[in-house]
Amino acid sequence: MSAENDGNEGIRDRVQSKGEKAAADIAQALIGSPAFGQAVSAAVSARDRAADAQRAAMGAMGVSSQDEAERLERRVRVLSDRLEETEDRLDAALDQIRELRAEIKDLRTPSGRSKSK
């Protein structure tokens, strides 16, 4: 049974190797082909024109484009970060106020006064 599996694996490896070589040859031929380069350029250009047309159509309907939504999301994220930072600073300021009040209270109590009086 092991010899049969080894034979099947050998055949599979040869077929896989030939398939990989064929795919590499096709890829190399496509890369070297001016027509393929032109087709890719035309496809990219068409995609860009379609995206521009979509943005214009959505703008005409009053619907935000994906770019606008992403920009808004970034702005909201920045605002959220700034708000969180402000909350942290406010909490720190409140802690300092509490500490100062406690120190003032200690100074006003009889045990907190200096003994020089």
Buried (B, 14 or more C-beta within 10 A) or exposed (E): EEEEEEEEEEEEEEEEEEEEEEEEEEEEEEEEEEEEEEEEEEEEEEEEEEEEEEBEEBEEEEEEBEEEEEEEEEEEEEEEEEEEEEEEEEEEEEEEEEEEEEEEEEEEEEEEEEEEE
